[in-house]
Amino acid sequence: MRRSSINRWALAFAIVGLIVISPAAHAAGFGIFEQGSKAMGMAGAFTAQADDPSAIFHNAGGLAFQTEETKISAGFTYIRGLTAEFEGADPFPGEGYSGEQETLSEFPPHIYYVRPISDRLVFGLGAFAPFGLTTEWDEDFRGRFISRLASLQTLDINPTLGYQVTENFGIGFGAVARLSTVELERHVALVNPFTLTAADVATLRLEGELTDNVGYGYNLGMLHKVNNSFSWGLSYRSKIEIDYEGDASVSQNLTGTPFDALVGGALPFGTTFPVETAIEFPDMASFGMAFALGPNSLLETDVNWTGWSTFDALPVIFPGEELPNLNLPEEYDDVYNYRLGLSYNSSPGRQWRFGVVYDETPQPEGSVSPLLPDSDRIGVTVGYGYEGNKWDVDFAAMYLDFDERTRDENFPGDNDSTFFGTYNQEALLVGLTVSR
């Protein structure tokens, strides 16, 4: 009975770690909205422009107006954690305790191919990473029994068609295949009967393959260029459900005491356990309006909605039937974020961009933990674009300031995941996109 209970909770936390991953980027939750450096320079306020190949992500309706030539665009967003600190609170881990994450350094890529089929119909193909990233805490972090290392990676393959209904109105539709992979590591503690203190006795690992976890969805968009001074657009990306499969294994951490022999008989060392879960990644909708302020400047404002309420619980399934299935509460909320961007043409083929974004977190307090310490955040951006004879280059930088996020209560009935305290985070994002 004791062994079954240990296995149950170890694998349950493994499945939580499989899905809930710290973003250190945005959109809030574990999304990444930075899928093109031109849009990023305007804080993602791009729905009513969508005038480069990243329209495949931002607004498929903009693809309809890219009828002049075949174009390929590729780049990345470098995400660097500046601050990721934790200050503890009573009862656990206690006032005065502090910890920090390992420095986050990730490069989510994006690549787009656009080819006109006729003077009204355009084909596009995009590949990008709209969700994911990694959180890793110090080896001696007291929250390592919830999560020490968690990594979620996604890759969307998104063929899209844009059609120009009239000379100033375009629509777009695409299909999305999302691939995903996961890696998780957490430690297991048991009370040493010889010392009556908790001992770090084991490390639990979970891994899954990219091609094993695939889900499908679609994207829609429309763009209306009312006149030379005003345009507006709508964009929608559907929910995508992925059924995850993975294997969990446990290795022993030796304490050098007689307790090691007892632990060896209690935990299933050398055994691999299959585990499964499913998650609906949220749908997203955007509405944007762009206003020409003069011949060389443009202002856009966007409102984005994300349906995070789909992430209300995590079902935990053990196909081998040795362990009971679980359903773990998350209770995320639907949220909005608000974006404002400004572009200025300093000379022919040269453009400066600026922006600000306010992004709401969907995460309730009961879900805040070392797995995902999410919070509201404000971002400011600057960008620069250069159009050459053969190559176009876009650069952007974003500073993200996260609100302090404190957890001092659990979900009703949850007495097993108490880890109270305050999280502080800052991040810097740098984007580079090259097009030809």
C-alpha positions as a Python dict, from the first residue, in 0.01 Angstrom:
ca = {
    (1, 'M'): (0, 0, 0),
    (2, 'R'): (279, 237, 88),
    (3, 'R'): (460, 171, -239),
    (4, 'S'): (141, 228, -442),
    (5, 'S'): (83, 563, -269),
    (6, 'I'): (438, 678, -337),
    (7, 'N'): (409, 582, -705),
    (8, 'R'): (73, 754, -739),
    (9, 'W'): (190, 1095, -622),
    (10, 'A'): (526, 1079, -797),
    (11, 'L'): (361, 1012, -1132),
    (12, 'A'): (84, 1265, -1068),
    (13, 'F'): (338, 1542, -1022),
    (14, 'A'): (524, 1418, -1328),
    (15, 'I'): (213, 1467, -1540),
    (16, 'V'): (157, 1815, -1397),
    (17, 'G'): (513, 1900, -1494),
    (18, 'L'): (451, 1759, -1840),
    (19, 'I'): (196, 2032, -1910),
    (20, 'V'): (253, 2331, -1681),
    (21, 'I'): (577, 2496, -1780),
    (22, 'S'): (715, 2833, -1675),
    (23, 'P'): (699, 3076, -1966),
    (24, 'A'): (938, 3360, -1882),
    (25, 'A'): (792, 3506, -2200),
    (26, 'H'): (438, 3584, -2306),
    (27, 'A'): (147, 3560, -2381),
    (28, 'A'): (60, 3485, -2021),
    (29, 'G'): (30, 3125, -1915),
    (30, 'F'): (286, 2933, -2122),
    (31, 'G'): (234, 3097, -2461),
    (32, 'I'): (486, 3270, -2689),
    (33, 'F'): (337, 3549, -2903),
    (34, 'E'): (667, 3667, -3054),
    (35, 'Q'): (660, 3495, -3395),
    (36, 'G'): (810, 3769, -3615),
    (37, 'S'): (1046, 4057, -3534),
    (38, 'K'): (855, 4326, -3724),
    (39, 'A'): (542, 4259, -3518),
    (40, 'M'): (748, 4219, -3202),
    (41, 'G'): (892, 4568, -3244),
    (42, 'M'): (535, 4701, -3217),
    (43, 'A'): (462, 4483, -2910),
    (44, 'G'): (265, 4239, -3126),
    (45, 'A'): (11, 4501, -3239),
    (46, 'F'): (0, 4366, -3593),
    (47, 'T'): (-348, 4225, -3664),
    (48, 'A'): (-452, 4522, -3879),
    (49, 'Q'): (-122, 4526, -4074),
    (50, 'A'): (-6, 4164, -4120),
    (51, 'D'): (202, 4277, -4417),
    (52, 'D'): (492, 4034, -4396),
    (53, 'P'): (510, 3650, -4398),
    (54, 'S'): (439, 3631, -4024),
    (55, 'A'): (77, 3703, -4123),
    (56, 'I'): (47, 3323, -4121),
    (57, 'F'): (59, 3349, -3740),
    (58, 'H'): (-76, 3699, -3671),
    (59, 'N'): (-362, 3727, -3924),
    (60, 'A'): (-407, 3494, -4220),
    (61, 'G'): (-616, 3762, -4393),
    (62, 'G'): (-301, 3967, -4448),
    (63, 'L'): (-155, 3687, -4659),
    (64, 'A'): (-407, 3773, -4933),
    (65, 'F'): (-227, 4101, -5013),
    (66, 'Q'): (122, 3946, -5051),
    (67, 'T'): (78, 3876, -5421),
    (68, 'E'): (391, 4035, -5569),
    (69, 'E'): (661, 3771, -5523),
    (70, 'T'): (765, 3449, -5352),
    (71, 'K'): (921, 3521, -5015),
    (72, 'I'): (1090, 3322, -4742),
    (73, 'S'): (1141, 3456, -4391),
    (74, 'A'): (1327, 3299, -4099),
    (75, 'G'): (1443, 3401, -3756),
    (76, 'F'): (1428, 3345, -3383),
    (77, 'T'): (1338, 3510, -3055),
    (78, 'Y'): (1611, 3493, -2790),
    (79, 'I'): (1451, 3479, -2445),
    (80, 'R'): (1678, 3562, -2152),
    (81, 'G'): (1573, 3556, -1790),
    (82, 'L'): (1705, 3857, -1599),
    (83, 'T'): (1549, 3784, -1260),
    (84, 'A'): (1371, 3470, -1138),
    (85, 'E'): (1369, 3473, -758),
    (86, 'F'): (1157, 3326, -481),
    (87, 'E'): (1108, 3447, -122),
    (88, 'G'): (952, 3190, 111),
    (89, 'A'): (664, 3224, 354),
    (90, 'D'): (526, 3021, 646),
    (91, 'P'): (443, 2741, 700),
    (92, 'F'): (666, 2604, 423),
    (93, 'P'): (933, 2672, 307),
    (94, 'G'): (930, 2944, 575),
    (95, 'E'): (1001, 3314, 617),
    (96, 'G'): (1359, 3408, 532),
    (97, 'Y'): (1413, 3131, 279),
    (98, 'S'): (1507, 3235, -75),
    (99, 'G'): (1586, 3056, -400),
    (100, 'E'): (1636, 3130, -766),
    (101, 'Q'): (1610, 2970, -1105),
    (102, 'E'): (1897, 2889, -1335),
    (103, 'T'): (1927, 3161, -1600),
    (104, 'L'): (1675, 3101, -1876),
    (105, 'S'): (1821, 3110, -2228),
    (106, 'E'): (1602, 2986, -2514),
    (107, 'F'): (1574, 3045, -2893),
    (108, 'P'): (1220, 2966, -3021),
    (109, 'P'): (1244, 2973, -3405),
    (110, 'H'): (1006, 3084, -3679),
    (111, 'I'): (1016, 3029, -4054),
    (112, 'Y'): (763, 3125, -4323),
    (113, 'Y'): (728, 3061, -4696),
    (114, 'V'): (486, 3266, -4908),
    (115, 'R'): (411, 3198, -5275),
    (116, 'P'): (150, 3377, -5490),
    (117, 'I'): (-69, 3135, -5689),
    (118, 'S'): (-256, 3408, -5878),
    (119, 'D'): (-317, 3781, -5842),
    (120, 'R'): (-579, 3700, -5574),
    (121, 'L'): (-471, 3369, -5417),
    (122, 'V'): (-158, 3319, -5203),
    (123, 'F'): (-18, 3007, -5040),
    (124, 'G'): (184, 3023, -4720),
    (125, 'L'): (358, 2770, -4497),
    (126, 'G'): (475, 2850, -4146),
    (127, 'A'): (663, 2665, -3871),
    (128, 'F'): (693, 2821, -3526),
    (129, 'A'): (681, 2748, -3152),
    (130, 'P'): (372, 2914, -2995),
    (131, 'F'): (393, 2747, -2651),
    (132, 'G'): (663, 2623, -2420),
    (133, 'L'): (999, 2705, -2267),
    (134, 'T'): (1184, 2580, -1962),
    (135, 'T'): (1219, 2637, -1590),
    (136, 'E'): (1514, 2501, -1391),
    (137, 'W'): (1582, 2562, -1021),
    (138, 'D'): (1903, 2523, -821),
    (139, 'E'): (1987, 2168, -712),
    (140, 'D'): (1923, 2247, -343),
    (141, 'F'): (1603, 2446, -399),
    (142, 'R'): (1342, 2346, -140),
    (143, 'G'): (1075, 2335, -408),
    (144, 'R'): (1263, 2064, -600),
    (145, 'F'): (1011, 1811, -465),
    (146, 'I'): (748, 1989, -677),
    (147, 'S'): (973, 2061, -975),
    (148, 'R'): (1345, 2103, -1034),
    (149, 'L'): (1352, 2088, -1414),
    (150, 'A'): (1055, 2114, -1649),
    (151, 'S'): (1067, 2163, -2024),
    (152, 'L'): (781, 2178, -2273),
    (153, 'Q'): (850, 2227, -2644),
    (154, 'T'): (596, 2271, -2924),
    (155, 'L'): (621, 2307, -3300),
    (156, 'D'): (331, 2418, -3521),
    (157, 'I'): (323, 2334, -3892),
    (158, 'N'): (72, 2575, -4048),
    (159, 'P'): (-13, 2567, -4425),
    (160, 'T'): (-239, 2864, -4505),
    (161, 'L'): (-425, 3015, -4799),
    (162, 'G'): (-504, 3386, -4838),
    (163, 'Y'): (-764, 3513, -5084),
    (164, 'Q'): (-816, 3874, -5192),
    (165, 'V'): (-1193, 3910, -5217),
    (166, 'T'): (-1164, 4272, -5333),
    (167, 'E'): (-868, 4501, -5375),
    (168, 'N'): (-903, 4613, -5011),
    (169, 'F'): (-1051, 4305, -4836),
    (170, 'G'): (-871, 3974, -4777),
    (171, 'I'): (-947, 3652, -4595),
    (172, 'G'): (-733, 3357, -4494),
    (173, 'F'): (-766, 3002, -4368),
    (174, 'G'): (-509, 2751, -4250),
    (175, 'A'): (-466, 2406, -4095),
    (176, 'V'): (-239, 2350, -3795),
    (177, 'A'): (-52, 2038, -3682),
    (178, 'R'): (108, 2084, -3338),
    (179, 'L'): (386, 1854, -3222),
    (180, 'S'): (502, 1856, -2863),
    (181, 'T'): (768, 1702, -2640),
    (182, 'V'): (839, 1710, -2267),
    (183, 'E'): (1110, 1654, -2009),
    (184, 'L'): (1063, 1668, -1633),
    (185, 'E'): (1273, 1611, -1326),
    (186, 'R'): (1166, 1635, -963),
    (187, 'H'): (1292, 1490, -638),
    (188, 'V'): (1115, 1263, -390),
    (189, 'A'): (1140, 1306, -11),
    (190, 'L'): (1065, 1055, 264),
    (191, 'V'): (1096, 1082, 642),
    (192, 'N'): (1407, 903, 771),
    (193, 'P'): (1290, 702, 1076),
    (194, 'F'): (1640, 708, 1220),
    (195, 'T'): (1663, 1090, 1225),
    (196, 'L'): (1292, 1186, 1201),
    (197, 'T'): (1382, 1437, 925),
    (198, 'A'): (1289, 1445, 557),
    (199, 'A'): (1553, 1302, 325),
    (200, 'D'): (1602, 1353, -48),
    (201, 'V'): (1590, 988, -151),
    (202, 'A'): (1507, 974, -521),
    (203, 'T'): (1490, 1160, -852),
    (204, 'L'): (1188, 1115, -1076),
    (205, 'R'): (1228, 1173, -1451),
    (206, 'L'): (976, 1182, -1730),
    (207, 'E'): (1042, 1211, -2103),
    (208, 'G'): (830, 1196, -2418),
    (209, 'E'): (910, 1205, -2788),
    (210, 'L'): (815, 1495, -3018),
    (211, 'T'): (641, 1279, -3276),
    (212, 'D'): (439, 1085, -3017),
    (213, 'N'): (225, 1385, -2915),
    (214, 'V'): (38, 1557, -3200),
    (215, 'G'): (-281, 1764, -3216),
    (216, 'Y'): (-467, 1942, -3497),
    (217, 'G'): (-650, 2273, -3535),
    (218, 'Y'): (-700, 2568, -3770),
    (219, 'N'): (-659, 2944, -3807),
    (220, 'L'): (-877, 3211, -3968),
    (221, 'G'): (-827, 3577, -4048),
    (222, 'M'): (-962, 3879, -4229),
    (223, 'L'): (-809, 4217, -4311),
    (224, 'H'): (-997, 4522, -4441),
    (225, 'K'): (-794, 4814, -4575),
    (226, 'V'): (-1071, 5074, -4563),
    (227, 'N'): (-855, 5349, -4712),
    (228, 'N'): (-497, 5474, -4701),
    (229, 'S'): (-547, 5598, -4346),
    (230, 'F'): (-734, 5315, -4171),
    (231, 'S'): (-742, 4935, -4165),
    (232, 'W'): (-880, 4675, -3928),
    (233, 'G'): (-841, 4302, -3888),
    (234, 'L'): (-966, 3996, -3705),
    (235, 'S'): (-774, 3676, -3639),
    (236, 'Y'): (-858, 3347, -3471),
    (237, 'R'): (-652, 3040, -3384),
    (238, 'S'): (-844, 2735, -3265),
    (239, 'K'): (-805, 2515, -2959),
    (240, 'I'): (-578, 2218, -3008),
    (241, 'E'): (-599, 1909, -2791),
    (242, 'I'): (-294, 1689, -2750),
    (243, 'D'): (-298, 1346, -2588),
    (244, 'Y'): (33, 1308, -2412),
    (245, 'E'): (212, 980, -2355),
    (246, 'G'): (533, 942, -2162),
    (247, 'D'): (739, 714, -1941),
    (248, 'A'): (839, 789, -1581),
    (249, 'S'): (1133, 630, -1402),
    (250, 'V'): (1285, 669, -1054),
    (251, 'S'): (1654, 662, -955),
    (252, 'Q'): (1781, 647, -597),
    (253, 'N'): (1969, 931, -426),
    (254, 'L'): (2189, 767, -165),
    (255, 'T'): (2202, 926, 181),
    (256, 'G'): (2487, 711, 313),
    (257, 'T'): (2274, 586, 602),
    (258, 'P'): (2084, 262, 680),
    (259, 'F'): (1777, 441, 547),
    (260, 'D'): (1899, 366, 192),
    (261, 'A'): (1809, -3, 228),
    (262, 'L'): (1456, 79, 345),
    (263, 'V'): (1405, 320, 57),
    (264, 'G'): (1527, 59, -189),
    (265, 'G'): (1237, -163, -91),
    (266, 'A'): (975, 113, -91),
    (267, 'L'): (1026, 284, -426),
    (268, 'P'): (1010, 119, -770),
    (269, 'F'): (1369, 178, -878),
    (270, 'G'): (1450, 40, -1222),
    (271, 'T'): (1084, 29, -1327),
    (272, 'T'): (931, 238, -1605),
    (273, 'F'): (569, 351, -1569),
    (274, 'P'): (357, 464, -1866),
    (275, 'V'): (152, 775, -1795),
    (276, 'E'): (-100, 968, -2006),
    (277, 'T'): (-287, 1296, -1996),
    (278, 'A'): (-458, 1537, -2233),
    (279, 'I'): (-471, 1914, -2259),
    (280, 'E'): (-659, 2160, -2476),
    (281, 'F'): (-420, 2438, -2566),
    (282, 'P'): (-632, 2756, -2567),
    (283, 'D'): (-790, 2928, -2864),
    (284, 'M'): (-691, 3288, -2934),
    (285, 'A'): (-872, 3579, -3101),
    (286, 'S'): (-735, 3922, -3195),
    (287, 'F'): (-894, 4247, -3309),
    (288, 'G'): (-677, 4531, -3434),
    (289, 'M'): (-711, 4880, -3581),
    (290, 'A'): (-433, 5068, -3758),
    (291, 'F'): (-432, 5445, -3817),
    (292, 'A'): (-196, 5637, -4045),
    (293, 'L'): (-81, 5946, -3852),
    (294, 'G'): (91, 6090, -4157),
    (295, 'P'): (281, 5975, -4465),
    (296, 'N'): (559, 5819, -4254),
    (297, 'S'): (397, 5700, -3932),
    (298, 'L'): (134, 5448, -3826),
    (299, 'L'): (-34, 5365, -3494),
    (300, 'E'): (-199, 5030, -3420),
    (301, 'T'): (-394, 4911, -3118),
    (302, 'D'): (-487, 4545, -3063),
    (303, 'V'): (-692, 4351, -2812),
    (304, 'N'): (-616, 3979, -2781),
    (305, 'W'): (-834, 3722, -2604),
    (306, 'T'): (-708, 3381, -2494),
    (307, 'G'): (-944, 3104, -2386),
    (308, 'W'): (-733, 2964, -2103),
    (309, 'S'): (-1044, 2834, -1921),
    (310, 'T'): (-998, 2514, -2123),
    (311, 'F'): (-711, 2443, -1884),
    (312, 'D'): (-936, 2372, -1585),
    (313, 'A'): (-796, 2034, -1479),
    (314, 'L'): (-540, 1770, -1568),
    (315, 'P'): (-659, 1412, -1603),
    (316, 'V'): (-389, 1165, -1498),
    (317, 'I'): (-428, 816, -1645),
    (318, 'F'): (-220, 510, -1566),
    (319, 'P'): (-278, 264, -1854),
    (320, 'G'): (-127, -25, -1660),
    (321, 'E'): (-410, 0, -1403),
    (322, 'E'): (-167, -59, -1114),
    (323, 'L'): (-243, 293, -985),
    (324, 'P'): (-563, 496, -950),
    (325, 'N'): (-638, 764, -1209),
    (326, 'L'): (-638, 1127, -1089),
    (327, 'N'): (-791, 1459, -1190),
    (328, 'L'): (-585, 1758, -1074),
    (329, 'P'): (-743, 2108, -1055),
    (330, 'E'): (-592, 2407, -1242),
    (331, 'E'): (-895, 2639, -1290),
    (332, 'Y'): (-739, 2887, -1534),
    (333, 'D'): (-941, 3190, -1651),
    (334, 'D'): (-998, 3345, -1993),
    (335, 'V'): (-788, 3662, -2020),
    (336, 'Y'): (-718, 3967, -2237),
    (337, 'N'): (-402, 4147, -2330),
    (338, 'Y'): (-374, 4495, -2476),
    (339, 'R'): (-114, 4612, -2726),
    (340, 'L'): (-14, 4949, -2871),
    (341, 'G'): (243, 4991, -3145),
    (342, 'L'): (391, 5281, -3341),
    (343, 'S'): (604, 5272, -3656),
    (344, 'Y'): (798, 5559, -3816),
    (345, 'N'): (970, 5557, -4156),
    (346, 'S'): (1291, 5748, -4095),
    (347, 'S'): (1396, 5718, -4461),
    (348, 'P'): (1308, 5498, -4761),
    (349, 'G'): (1350, 5135, -4657),
    (350, 'R'): (1421, 5223, -4292),
    (351, 'Q'): (1161, 5197, -4016),
    (352, 'W'): (1167, 5244, -3639),
    (353, 'R'): (906, 5069, -3421),
    (354, 'F'): (794, 5108, -3061),
    (355, 'G'): (531, 4938, -2848),
    (356, 'V'): (384, 4855, -2510),
    (357, 'V'): (176, 4555, -2397),
    (358, 'Y'): (-19, 4472, -2082),
    (359, 'D'): (-75, 4099, -2042),
    (360, 'E'): (-307, 3940, -1786),
    (361, 'T'): (-226, 3607, -1624),
    (362, 'P'): (-488, 3330, -1642),
    (363, 'Q'): (-343, 3146, -1343),
    (364, 'P'): (-533, 3137, -1011),
    (365, 'E'): (-336, 3159, -689),
    (366, 'G'): (-389, 2790, -606),
    (367, 'S'): (-190, 2691, -918),
    (368, 'V'): (112, 2915, -850),
    (369, 'S'): (414, 2696, -780),
    (370, 'P'): (774, 2633, -891),
    (371, 'L'): (622, 2463, -1198),
    (372, 'L'): (459, 2787, -1314),
    (373, 'P'): (489, 3112, -1115),
    (374, 'D'): (291, 3322, -1362),
    (375, 'S'): (172, 3682, -1313),
    (376, 'D'): (46, 3993, -1494),
    (377, 'R'): (320, 4169, -1683),
    (378, 'I'): (399, 4486, -1878),
    (379, 'G'): (633, 4484, -2177),
    (380, 'V'): (796, 4767, -2370),
    (381, 'T'): (953, 4718, -2713),
    (382, 'V'): (1173, 4883, -2970),
    (383, 'G'): (1242, 4760, -3322),
    (384, 'Y'): (1414, 4852, -3647),
    (385, 'G'): (1355, 4734, -4004),
    (386, 'Y'): (1584, 4753, -4307),
    (387, 'E'): (1477, 4678, -4664),
    (388, 'G'): (1769, 4594, -4892),
    (389, 'N'): (1794, 4500, -5258),
    (390, 'K'): (1793, 4128, -5178),
    (391, 'W'): (1747, 4094, -4804),
    (392, 'D'): (1515, 4250, -4549),
    (393, 'V'): (1623, 4247, -4185),
    (394, 'D'): (1401, 4314, -3884),
    (395, 'F'): (1527, 4348, -3528),
    (396, 'A'): (1332, 4389, -3204),
    (397, 'A'): (1393, 4397, -2830),
    (398, 'M'): (1142, 4364, -2546),
    (399, 'Y'): (1175, 4415, -2173),
    (400, 'L'): (917, 4231, -1961),
    (401, 'D'): (845, 4329, -1602),
    (402, 'F'): (633, 4074, -1414),
    (403, 'D'): (420, 4176, -1117),
    (404, 'E'): (517, 4015, -789),
    (405, 'R'): (309, 3700, -744),
    (406, 'T'): (238, 3563, -397),
    (407, 'R'): (79, 3235, -302),
    (408, 'D'): (-50, 3201, 54),
    (409, 'E'): (-350, 2973, 6),
    (410, 'N'): (-442, 2644, -163),
    (411, 'F'): (-738, 2523, -360),
    (412, 'P'): (-1010, 2397, -122),
    (413, 'G'): (-919, 2048, -7),
    (414, 'D'): (-561, 2070, -139),
    (415, 'N'): (-324, 2007, 149),
    (416, 'D'): (-48, 1834, -44),
    (417, 'S'): (108, 2114, -253),
    (418, 'T'): (168, 2386, 8),
    (419, 'F'): (468, 2593, -102),
    (420, 'F'): (399, 2953, -5),
    (421, 'G'): (594, 3262, -97),
    (422, 'T'): (651, 3538, -351),
    (423, 'Y'): (798, 3514, -701),
    (424, 'N'): (977, 3797, -883),
    (425, 'Q'): (1062, 3779, -1253),
    (426, 'E'): (1206, 3995, -1531),
    (427, 'A'): (1298, 3894, -1884),
    (428, 'L'): (1460, 4034, -2198),
    (429, 'L'): (1361, 3917, -2545),
    (430, 'V'): (1556, 3988, -2862),
    (431, 'G'): (1413, 3901, -3203),
    (432, 'L'): (1582, 3876, -3544),
    (433, 'T'): (1409, 3794, -3872),
    (434, 'V'): (1570, 3784, -4216),
    (435, 'S'): (1357, 3775, -4532),
    (436, 'R'): (1424, 3732, -4901),
}
